[in-house]
Amino acid sequence: MHHKPLKYLITLILLCSLLSPYTYETNSAYASNEKSDLVVSADILYLREGPGLSYPIIETLKEGQELSFIEKQDDWYHVKVKDMEGWVASWLTSAVKPNESPKNHSTEVSSIISQVDHLNLRAEPSVSSPVLSQLNTGDEAEVLQSEANWIQISFNGSQGWVSADYVTIKKNEEQETSNTSEEELTDPIETGDRTTKIDPNLFTISVDAVNIRKKADLSSKKLGTANKGEQYDVLERDNNWVKIQYGKKEGWVYSFYGTFQVNEKIPTSVDSDKTEETDSSYVTIIYNGTNLREEPSTSSDVVIHANAGEKYKLLSTEDEWYKIEVDKNTTAYVADWVVSKDFDSDDTKLNSKEEPQKKEERKKGTLKGLTLVIDPGHGGNDKGTTGVRGTNEKEINLKTVELLKSKLRSAGAEVILTRESDVYVDLRKRVSISHQYAADAFISIHYDATEDSSISGFTTYYTNSYQQELAEYVHAGLSEKVTIRDRGVQPGNYLVTRENKQAAILIELGYLSNPGEESVVTTDFYREQATLGIYQGILNYFDGQLE
């Protein structure tokens, strides 16, 4: 048989393939690796294996680190950084402007400031490494280098490592952009063709009393005491400290104990000529690095980054966003879960909080008078994990919480849910709800997953020492009602527990990645037993406080 026509056809196809260009890459910057499209705009950003908060963390990225954009899925970007690919939250990045080079974060850092007391300084970047010393809130130390989520510092003659989760990174002033002179200590805001500076010139004390110190150091000499509601002129700011005019002296107070007022003093009495001002409200930023945006959306451009304690006039509300006045010529939007709302009136209390009502006396065996915030994990475009049999975690979380809610309410508790439908709720908003209601307990409900399908069991996590007792009581109650493997009570670094000032725990009720366990934990019987165990554990915890 003759195959000459077939031979000619094969030869022609090979020739065309050699002459045709390859166009597999979807992004020129990614293909060439010559430039970056994005930079990290948050202090810390996690590079994840997939587009969602439930995916494992590949690497911890730092502010200013360069990213090459590949594609977008919902609110997540698929990026390349160095030799790694992964997904990052789009709202924690910013685009590189034309002719602008991303900053190298590592060259900006000169020191860190501890956010907590008793922060361990370790010999190596590991929680199992020996403790050399401890830092307290406000202690400052020189940065030597960083590795993953650890920072090596020099402190009081010792060199060691601290966790990056518990420190504030302070940048070198000389590393600021060339358009900013040394005397410009406030953050610039782009407003058209000009730059306006925010100048917070008053500091209002928001706690009962705070010490005024000679230097920006908790061990410095005490000059006096500032009381709640008193206002002082701001002279200077140094990270978490503010320098104020204290009579004829100058002193320092910790910035978390008060709020800043931008440009104009909050009126303390009613002016008959300006009656419309008496009903004005203000919002106070409660997290450092909070984004103030052009539109009420996490995908909108950032106007400016605000820090904890800064105060802005409230103009209007749109769903879960506040429209605020940055200065006389600039407005912006801020999410309601990253601020507290204050009122401007001579007969309205600061921070818009009424005197706490006395709780009803509670008897053993009831939850009357208690406020419990229950958090169904994930939701909306964050679906959580998906089981091997197709179970969506966000859905089963909500089903479980509905059962738990009915049990807790029947015992007399006021139950607040962080979400009641399939919607996305920011993690910090969940924590804010816990603080807003002064929750007696915060319980976050999840189901687990891992690549190893043989792993099984339920686990209860806590982060802070004051949360451990609740975790142990609830876990004990749960272990008496469910029959899957007991993985115990463990410390865990979850934002909803780590940033929570209330007794807060996170429960993983089983592994959806285990086919056998998925078939068990998705039954009505298991959810009923699990919620009964959690309920009993909560009841035992609060009964124990009456003894």
N, C-alpha and C positions, 0 to 999 in steps of 0.2 A: 504493500500500500504506500502511496506517495503522501508526504506530510509537508510539502514545501509551503503551501499557503499558511498553515498553522505556524511554521517556523518564522515566516516573515512577520506575522501578527505579533508574536512574542517579542521579536527583535524591536518592532516599532514601539511597543508598550514600554520596554526597558529604556529606549532612547528618550521617550517623553518624560519618564520619571527622572532621568538624570538632568534634563534641561529645566524641569519645573522647580521653582523655589519652594522651600518648606515653610509653612505658615502655621505651625502648631500653637505657638504662644498667643495668649489672648491679650497681652499687655506689653507694649514695647519696652517699658522700663523694666519689667520683670525679665523679658527675654534678653535684653542687653546687659542688665545689672549695672548700668552706668549711672543711674540717678534714682532718687527716692521720690515717691509721690506723696507720702504721709510721714508725719512724725508723731510720737507719743506725746499727748498733751496733759496726761495725768502723772502724778508722782510715780505710780506703779501701774502697770497694765499687764494682764496675763495673756500669753499666747496659748490658745487652746486648740485641741484636736478637731473641734467642730464648731459650728455657728450656734453656740448657746452656753449658758452658765453651767450646765450640767456636764459639759465635756471636760476631760482631764486636762490639766495644765502642762504644757510642754516647757515653757520658759517664762520667767518674770522679766518684763521689759521696763526700762526706766524712762523718765521724762526726757524728751529730746531725741530719743533713739529713732533711727531712720527705718522706714518700712516701704517695701515695694508692693504696690497694689496689684492684685490679680483679678478678683471679681467681688461682687457684692451679693449677699443673700439676706433679705430683710434688713435688720439693723446691724449686721455683722460684715466685716471685711475679711476676705481671704488674702493673706499677705505673705511676702517672703522677707525674712530678716536674717542676714548673714547666710548660713547654709540651711536654714530651717524654714518650713512652711507651716502655716497654721491660721487660726481665725482670731480676730480681735474685735472688741466692741467699738463700733464706729464712733460713738459719742465721746470716746476717750482719746480720739485722734484728731489731728487737724491737717489740712492740706498744706504742702510746701508752696509758698508764693513764688512766682516767676523771679529768677535771678536771686533767690534766697537760699542759702545753704542751711540745712538743719543743724541745730546746735549739738555739740558733743556733750552729752550729759556728764560724763565722767570728769570732764575738765572744769565743770561748773561747781562741783561740790567741794566745799572747804571744811564743813563741820556738820555735825548732827546735834539735835537737841532731844533729850529723852522726853517722851510724852507721859511716862508712868513712873511710879516709885518702884524701887527694888528691881530694876532691869538688870539682868545678869550679863556680865562681861565674861565671855568664855574664851578658853585657850584656842579652840578651833571652831569653825563654822558648823556646829552640831549641838543639838540639845543634850547629847550625852557627854559632851566635853566638860572638863572641870571648870568651875566658876572661879574667876580670878578676883572679881570685885563686883560692885553693883552701882548703878546710876539711879538717881532720883529725878523726879519731875523737874524739868528746867535745866538739868546739867547739860553742859555743852562739851563736845569732844571733837578733836581733829580727825578727819577721815583720811585713812591710808589707802584703802582699796575696797572693792565690793566683789562679792561672789554669790551668784544666785540671789537668795533672799536674805543674805547676811552682809554686814558692813564691818570692815576692820577699822578700829579706831585707836587713838592714843589718848588715854585718860589717867590722870594723876600718876604719871610715870609708868603705867602699864599699857601694853599693847594686847588687844584681844578683839573678839567678835561679838556683835550684838545683832538681834533680829531687826530687820528693816521695818517690820510691821509696827514697831513701838517707838519709832523715832521720827522727827521732822527733819527733812533735809534742807540745809541752809546753803544757798549758792554764794559764790564769790561775787562781790559787787562789781569788780572790774570785768567780769565776764558778761555783763549786760550788753545789750545791743549798742552799736556805736552812736545811735541817735539819742541815747539816754546819758545825760551827764551825771556826775556824782551827786549833785544837789537834788536831782529828781528822785526822791525817795518813795514816791507814790506810783501806782500802776497807771500806765498810759492807756487811753481808750481812743481807738480810731473813730473819728467822727467826720466823715467826708474827707476834705483835704487838710484837716488840721488835727492836732492831738490835744486832748483835754486831760488834765490831771485830776484824779480824785484826791481830795484833801480832807480826810476825816479829822476835824479839829476839836471834837469834844468826846470825852469818854465818860459814860454813865455807869456807876457801880450797880450791879444787878443782884448781888448777894447781900446778906445781912451785914457783913464786915469783911474787909480784906486788908492785909498788911501792906503798907507802903515801905519799900526798901531803898537803901542808898544805891545799890547796884542791881542789875538784872540777874539776880541770883538768889535762890531761896535761902542760902546761908548768909546773905549779906545783912548788915545792920538794919534794924527796924527804925524807921523815922516817925511812923505814926499809923493811924488806922483810918481807912475810908469806909463810910457807911452807905447802905443801900439808898439809891436815888440821887446821891451827890454827883455832880458833874465837874470835870476837870479839863483844863486845856491840854491838848496832846502836843508834846514837844518833839517826840521821836518814837519810832517803833523798831524793835529788835526781835524779829521772829515772834515768839509767843509772849513777849514783854512789851509794855507801853510805858514811855517816860511821860510823866505828868507834872504840871505846875502845882506844888503843894504849899500854898501860902507863899512865903519868900524862898522856899526850898524847892529843889527838883528831886523827884523820886520815881521809883519803878513799881508797877503792879503787874500781876499776871493777867494777860488779856482775856482769858476765859471767864474772869470774874466780872466782866462788864461788857458794854456794847458801845460801838462807835457811831457817831452821828456825822453824816456827810454834809458839809457846807453850812448848814443852818441848825441852830439850837432848837430842841424840841420845846414848844411852848409849855409853860407850867401854869398858865392862867389864861382865862378867856379874854381876848381882845375884842371889844364891841365893834371895832371897825373891820374885823377879819373873822366873822362868825363861821365862815365856811371852813376855816382851818381847824376848828375845834373838833370836827368829826373825822379828821384825817387819821390814817393808820400807818404803821411802819412795820417792816419785816426785818428780822435780824438773822444774818447768816449763821448757821451752826456747824458748818464743815469748812475746813481750809480748802482752797482751790475750787470752790463752787462755781460752776459755769453760769454766767448771765448771758442769755441768748437773744438774738434778734427777733425770733418768733417763738411761740409757745410749743416747742417741739425739741426733743433730744437730738434731732438731726439738723437743727438750725445752726447757723454760724454763731460762734461765741463772741460776744462784745468785749467781755472782760472776765477775768477770774477774780472772785471775791474770797475773802478769808473770814474765818469764824469771828463773830463779834461785830462785823460791819453792819450798819443799819441803813436801810433805804426806804424812802417814802412809797407807800402803796397807792397806785393809781386805779387799778381795776383787777378783777379776777376773770379768768377764762378756764373753766373746768378745773384742772389740777395745777394751774399756773397762775402766778401773780405778775402783773405788769407793774414795774417799779420805775422810779425816777433815779437815774444814776447821777445826773447833775442837771443843771437848768436846761441843757440842750440835748440831753441823751436819755432815752428810755430803753428798757430791756425787760426780758421775762426770766423768772426764776421758778423752779418747781416748788410746790408747796411743802414737799416732804424734806426739803433741806433748809428750811427757815422756821423761825418762830415768829408769831404775829404779835406786835405790840400796839397799844392804842395811845393816841395823842389827846389826852383830856385831863383836866386838873382833878377830876374825881374818879378816874379810871386807874386801876392798879397796873403797875409796870408788868410787862410780859403777858398781859391779857389773861392772867390766871386768877380765878377767884379763890377765896380762902377755902382750903380743903374741907369738905364736909366730913363730919364724924361718921365713921362706918358703924353699922349696926353691930351689936354684940353677937358673936357667932357661937353656936353650940357645936360640940363634936358631932361628926357625922353629917354636917351640912357645909355648904360653901357660901352661905348667905353673907352678903356684904363684900365679897371678893370680886375683883375684876381680872378676868383671864383673857389674854390675847392668843388666839389660835391661828397658826399660819400654815395654810395649805401651800406647800412648796411649788415653785414654778408657775406657769400659766401664760396664756397668750402665745406669743411667738417663742417663748421659752418652754418647750414641751417637757423638759426633763429627760430622763432616760426612756428608752422604749424596750419592752421585754422581748424575749425571743419568740413569744407567741403573739406579739403585736400590742401588748398593753402599753398605753400612754401613761407615764407617771403622773403628769399634771392632772389627769382625770381621776385616777384612783386616789390621789392625795385629797382631792375635794370631797369625794365620796366618803372617805374615812373621817374627814373633819366634820362633815355634817352629822354623822353618828355620834362623834365625841361631843359636839356642841349640844345636842339634845340631852345627853346624860348630865353634862355640867350645869345646864340651865335648870334641869329638873331638881338639882341639888341646891339651887338658889343663887348660883353665880351669875354675874353679868359677863356675857361672852361676846367678845369682839373678834370678828374674822378679818384678816388682812385682805382677803378677796373672797367674794361669794359667787363668782362666775369665772369663765375662762378668759381672764384678762391678765396682761402683764403688769406686775407691780415691782417697782425698783426695790432692791434689797434694803437700801437705806430708808426708803419710805416705810417698809415693814418695821424697822427698828424705831422709826419716828412714831409710828402708831403705838408701839409699846410704851414709849416715853410719854406721849400725849395723854394716854389714859392711865399713866402711873400703874401699869399692870402689876398685879401681885405675882403673876407668872406668865411667861411667854413660851408657848410650845410650838415648835415647827415640825410638821409632819412630812416625811419623805419615804421613798422606797429606793433601794440601792441598786447598783450595777457595777460589774467589773468585767475585764476581758476573760478571766478564768471562770467558766461556767459551773465549776464545781463548788465555788465558795457560796456559803449560805449563812443565814442567821439575821438576828436583829441587834441593833446597837443604839445606845443612847450617848449623845455627845454633850459636853459643856466646854466652855473656854475659860471663864474666870472662876476663881475659888469660891465666890459667893453663890455660884450656880451649881456646885457639885452636889450639895445635899438634895436639891430638887431632882437632879438627874438620878441619884441613887434611889430615892423613894419611888419615882415613876418607873424606873427600870425594874425594881423589885415587884411592883404591882403587875407589870407587863409579863414578867417571867412566870408568874403564877397562872396566867391565862392562855398563853400561846405555847405551842409544842415545838416550834422550829428552834434551831441552834441559838443558844444565848452567847453573844459575843461580848457582853459586859458593858460597863460604863467606861467611856474613854474621853480624854481631852481631845478637842478638835478645833481647828482654826477656821471657823465659819463666821462670816461677817455678821449674821443675824444674832449670834451669841457673843462674838468678840466685842462688838460696838454697843451691846445692850447693857444699860445700867440696871436693868431689872433681872430677877431670877429667870434665866432663859436657857432652854435646852433644845436640841435638835434630835429627833428620833428617826432612824432608818428601820423600817418595819419589815425588811426582807429583801432578797435579791431577785429582781426581775430578770437578771441575766442567767439565773439558774432555772432551767425549764421545769423541773419538779417543784421548786419553791414558788415559781410564778403561778403554777396551777393551784397552789394552796392559798397564797396570800391574796389572790384576786376573788376569792369566794366571799359571799355574804357572811358566812359563819366566822371566817378568820377576822374580818373587819369588826364584827360584833365583839368577838373575844378580845381583840387587840384594844379596842376603844374602852371596853370594860376594865381591862388591866390598867390603862393609862388613867382613866377616871379614878380607880381605886388608889393608885399611886399618888395622884394629886390630893385626894381626900386625906390619905395617911400623912402626907407632908404637912398640910395645914393643921390637921389634928395634933400633930407632934408639936406645933408651936403653941398650943394651948396648955401643954403639960407643964 
